[in-house]
Amino acid sequence: MNTHIRFARLQDTKEILSIYAPYVLHDSATFEYEVPSIKTFKQRIQTIQQFYPYLVYEENNEILGYAYASRYKERKAYAWDVEVSVYVRKDSLGKGIGTKLYTYLFAILKKQNICNIYACITKENTGSIKMHEKLGFEQAALFKNSGYKFHRWLDVVWMEKSLQYMEEPKEILSVKEVFSSVLEEELCKE
């Protein structure tokens, strides 16, 4: 079995979107109601990759999961914080793919001088909450009846993890500055 983690490529968009679509249509993991178009999703990937990592987990040339970081808030004081997301193909859940993706994502974010990471999770998504707890996240907030999907109100849990503490924070580096080589390089091969 040939598995590896690498930076997402724009030509991966259709495959990545095929992982995300069932979460939109049948799951409360995302509060989107409609599956984005390939064009819209490609723009999202491009926007994120301008500054943050967007990773895929590939097994035998098939993408089984992806993870990325994005800006938490726009105000300058939040520059050292990011929100993270991970999605795994439904038939590949429970294989540790999300944990592996996050491990590499967090290592990159640390090199970028990111200090804090946050995850927004629907409270009923207990599998995701447990995975985040296993990775050192703690619940920071609970927003009751925060989102409405599938004809019901859903609670949202915000979880947090400190990657590193800096008395005086360093300048945030873009993912392109951290990886001076082309972003198509493999990060890990198993």
Sequence and secondary structure as in RCSB ss.txt:
>XXXX:A:sequence
MNTHIRFARLQDTKEILSIYAPYVLHDSATFEYEVPSIKTFKQRIQTIQQFYPYLVYEENNEILGYAYASRYKER
KAYAWDVEVSVYVRKDSLGKGIGTKLYTYLFAILKKQNICNIYACITKENTGSIKMHEKLGFEQAALFKNSGYKF
HRWLDVVWMEKSLQYMEEPKEILSVKEVFSSVLEEELCKE
>XXXX:A:secstr
  EEEEE  GGGHHHHHHHHHHHHHH SSS  SS   HHHHHHHHHHHHTTS EEEEEETTEEEEEEEEEES SS
GGGTTEEEEEEEE GGGTTSSHHHHHHHHHHHHHHHTT  EEEEEEETT HHHHHHHHHTT EEEEEEEEEEEET
TEEEEEEEEEEE    SS      HHHH  S TTSEEEE 
